[in-house]
Amino acid sequence: MNFKYAMFFIILLSSAVASSQGGDKVIQINISKLLNARTVTTVAGGKLQSWVTGIDGGGKGDGYLTMAAALLNGDKAVRALPDDPLIAANSAHPAILLHYKNGKKDNQARCIAGADSFSFDVPQKKYSGLYLSLTSSEGPSQLHITLIYSDGSEFKGFKLPDYYNDIPEGNSNLSYLVHGLAKWGPGNKITENDHHNIDVLNIHPDPGRILKKVTVSKDKAGYLVFWAATGVTE
C-alpha cells in the first residue's frame, strides 16, 4: 500500500471513530469580553508575570500559579495549574479550555464580589450540557441561572461550595476541573500547599431547545471567579 492510499485509509478510520462516538461536539464559549482579572501567575520572557486580582479575600487574597511559574519560583513540591490550559475531559465533564497561558499578560477570569451578574451569548444550538468553570471563596456562592432559548427562558438555582471544600458524593451538577491546588499570596509567597479546587457546574440546558444566551447572578455572600464556559452539542 503506497503512502497516498495509507493516508486515505487513516482518514476513513478516524471518521468512523468520530461517528461511533455519537458526533458530540465540544464548544469553548467565547467569554473574552467578560474577563476582568488576572488571577494566575505565569511565565513570560523567563520572568514571573504575577497575578493581580486574587481568587479569595475579595480579590486581595491569593492566586494560582502555573507549574512553570511555580518551578521558577522555587516551589517544587506543590500542586500548581498545568501549563497547558486545556484541561482533559473525564467522565464528568468535556475538555475545558481556561484563559491563562504562559507567555501572555492578558486577563484570565471574571471576578465578582457581592451581588452582581454577567451574561454571555452562546452559538445558537441545542446543548446536551453546558459547563461553567468556577470557584467560590469566603464561603459558598448562591447562583441564579437564566437560560434564554429561542422560544423562552428557564430559571435555575445552584449553590457553589467554597473552593476549599470537597464536592459531596453523588452530586450530578458539580465536578472538579482541577483538584487539590496550592495557592500563593502577594509576592507569590506560597500560603497553602494543596486542598483548593476549580469546580465545574453543569447547568443542564434543555437539550430539546435552542439555547441563545446565559445570565449568571449571585447573591451578596461569597466571592466568585468565573473561569470558562464550555458547551456540548449533539
C-alpha positions, 0 to 999 in steps of 0.5 A: 500500500503506497503512502497516498492510499495509507493516508486515505485509509487513516482518514476513513478510520478516524471518521468512523471513530468520530461517528461511533462516538455519537458526533458530540461536539465540544464548544469553548464559549467565547467569554473574552469580553467578560474577563476582568482579572488576572488571577494566575501567575505565569511565565513570560520572557523567563520572568514571573508575570504575577497575578493581580486580582486574587481568587479569595479575600475579595480579590486581595487574597491569593492566586494560582500559579502555573507549574512553570511559574511555580518551578521558577519560583522555587516551589517544587513540591506543590500542586500548581495549574498545568501549563497547558490550559486545556484541561482533559475531559473525564467522565464528568465533564468535556475538555475545558479550555481556561484563559491563562497561558504562559507567555501572555499578560492578558486577563484570565477570569471574571471576578465578582464580589457581592451581588452582581451578574454577567451574561454571555451569548452562546452559538445558537444550538441545542446543548446536551450540557453546558459547563461553567468553570468556577470557584467560590471563596469566603464561603459558598456562592448562591447562583441564579441561572437564566437560560434564554432559548429561542422560544423562552427562558428557564430559571435555575438555582445552584449553590457553589461550595467554597473552593476549599471544600470537597464536592459531596458524593453523588452530586450530578451538577458539580465536578472538579476541573482541577483538584487539590491546588496550592495557592500563593499570596502577594509576592507569590509567597506560597500560603497553602500547599494543596486542598483548593479546587476549580469546580465545574457546574453543569447547568443542564440546558434543555437539550430539546431547545435552542439555547441563545444566551446565559445570565449568571447572578449571585447573591451578596455572600461569597466571592466568585471567579468565573473561569470558562464556559464550555458547551456540548452539542449533539 
